[in-house]
Amino acid sequence: MKTKVLLILAVFSIIFFIDYLILTIIGCAANICGAQDCFYCNVFWKLAIIIVIASTLSPIAIVAYKTFKQNTSK
């Protein structure tokens, strides 16, 4: 049980770090292109929410799909 919890924590830590890197790259690229404050208040915020929610739900969806597939094949 402890191993499974540590694995889940490690996976989510890696996912959030990758999200952080992606958002940093997008923010730096937007700054270089001359984005104003309204970009960071509107577009960047919504993009960050979408990326974090999608990357958080993707491992859960993968596990649910694998479980569904195993249960239907019996």
ABEGO torsion letter per residue (X at the ends): XAAAAAAAAAAAAAAAAAAAAAAAAAAAAAAAAGBBAAAAAAAAAAAAAAAAAAAAAAAAAAAAAAAAAAAAAX
